[in-house]
Amino acid sequence: MYILVYMTNKTVATQSLQKWGNSAGVRLPQKIIKAAKLSLNQELIVSLNGNSIILTPLQPNRDLTLEKMLIGVTPENVHGEIDWGADVGAEIIND
């Protein structure tokens, strides 16, 4: 199986879908990575449009603050500690 990658500036590359561990992967040429302004380890949204696979860079929400994340937390909707049972294995803490 081959995947054809189209760019708006007419940059095109043909890549093969290859086994990668228990999954499958496509290697993107450096030319495509640079043209799309991607970076290694950047999170991408993978979506489908018909039989086309679309990779969209996930934009970090820089406006998100701890205060904004906790705005809906009230004393009424916060629960107490949950007892998961006795410690076992590496999580045992000797006080």
Stockholm file with secondary structure:
# STOCKHOLM 1.0

chainA/1-95         MYILVYMTNKTVATQSLQKWGNSAGVRLPQKIIKAAKLSLNQELIVSLNGNSIILTPLQPNRDLTLEKMLIGVTPENVHGEIDWGADVGAEIIND
#=GR chainA/1-95 SS CEEEEECTTSCEEEEECEEETTEEECCCCHHHHHHTTCCTTCCEEEEEETTEEEEEECCCCTTCCHHHHTTTCCGGGCCCCCCCCSCCGGGCCCC
#=GC SS_cons        CEEEEECTTSCEEEEECEEETTEEECCCCHHHHHHTTCCTTCCEEEEEETTEEEEEECCCCTTCCHHHHTTTCCGGGCCCCCCCCSCCGGGCCCC
//
